[in-house]
Amino acid sequence: MSELVTGEAVALELRPARLPSRALAVLLDLMAAMAVYVAVTIVLVTSTASLDEAAQTALSIASFVLVLVGGPIAVETLSHGRSLGKMACGLRVVRDDGGPIRFRHALVRGLIGVIEILMTFGIVACIASFVSARGRRLGDVFAGTLVVRERIPVARTGFVPPPPPWLSGRFAELDLSAVPDGLWLAVRQYLTRMQQLDPQVGWSMAERLASDLAERTGAPVPHGVPPAAYLAAVVQERQAREARRAFGNGTVPAATAAALPVLADPVPADPVATADAPAVGSAAAGFRPPAGAVPEVVSEPSDGERPAKPTVPPEVSAGERPRTGFVPPA
């Protein structure tokens, strides 16, 4: 990867094209250009047979320059750095800041390419690409360009094996806050590739990662637990915690609950008031009105068969508004 810095001070990570892919792209471009040049030469020879030798030589030189020099320049300018060979190989010419090239960049690359590619059969270009850290030839150096790869193969995401069933949930109380991201990445890469490693090398690597993880968490590896199984169980516990944090599990941690302000006490459910009163909105459901604003429920002496009836205190009449500002339900 090569880090390029744009004009807005944004770092771009691009993958520079190496010599084999660039050589194949140049070879395809030369084959296409030679095919066009041969076709143009045949047309000129048949159409200028009546002209003298000097005119025919001048036309042949002009066709050579236009097809083999002007053609690639025009194609790279119009396609913003993607010639026929580069499109076939998944390459693209960009500026040093990652932007698309313009006519002046393609012109400099094309003119210097005549010397280092056509006249020297690509020897100078190969030497310059070997010497350059980013595989740039002389035309790229003078033009301020870089050939990068557009099509990057996507690596398959490795499958993290689950831990044994008898280890699931065993590390629920483990403190994972001190484990850095680099150690998590190393553990995940080991778990996804441990089947490809030598058994002895994989075991020693798992022991080292398990000891580092146990040192960060402050709890030793349980006795009799293989290091790979321990790593898989801890990774599963971390994933479960991330899922609960992202999607919620219906509970609030104690630290979070302590930080939340207490707005009002909940009102205990009254079976008589709930059966007789209409539905109340959620905003009023958790609010307790002042004392005296709501009729109290008083049980009359009875033989135990009649339910309790609500009685209104005498100081609150039907046509009198409560002084608290709270309107009781009907």
Salt bridges, closest charged atoms under 4 A:
GLU76 OE2 - LYS86 NZ 3.50
GLU76 OE2 - ARG109 NH1 2.90
ASP96 OD1 - ARG136 NH2 3.50
ASP97 OD1 - ARG95 NE 3.06
GLU116 OE2 - ARG137 NH1 2.27
ASP140 OD2 - ARG22 NH2 2.80
ASP140 OD1 - ARG109 NE 2.68
GLU150 OE1 - ARG82 NE 3.33
GLU150 OE2 - ARG92 NH1 2.96
GLU237 OE2 - ARG241 NE 2.93
GLU237 OE2 - ARG244 NH2 3.77
GLU242 OE2 - ARG245 NH1 3.14
